Amino acid sequence: MKKYKLEIHENPEHYEHASEKHINKFIYNKMMIHKLMEASIENIDELFNDIELKDKDELEEEFDIKFTMRSYEALKKETCKPNSQAITDNILKRIDRYPE
């Protein structure tokens, strides 16, 4: 009979630092995640003014981060409704900000 070896692995989803509003759960572009993490943005709420995405200049000033228009548009595409600054409904529901 073969001997079996038990291996225990931790699920990274259950780490204490992995909150429900962590940017990894909302943004899938790896380069964008890396850029936001370098600027110490981990909570998706930090990118929004109520239910709209902060504008490019406001994000650059607040977090000392440089966005090209292309990278800002990529962020907007992943978090906002088409042709708008308004956050998509599915994100608003997941962060408990959906207007009733």
Number of C-alpha atoms within 10 A of each C-alpha: 3 4 5 6 6 6 5 6 6 7 7 9 10 9 9 7 10 15 14 14 16 15 21 19 14 16 17 12 12 10 11 18 18 13 15 18 14 12 15 12 17 19 17 19 17 16 22 16 12 13 19 17 21 17 14 17 11 13 18 14 10 11 15 11 16 15 16 9 10 9 15 15 14 15 19 21 17 15 24 20 14 12 8 12 17 19 22 18 15 12 18 18 11 13 12 9 13 14 8 3
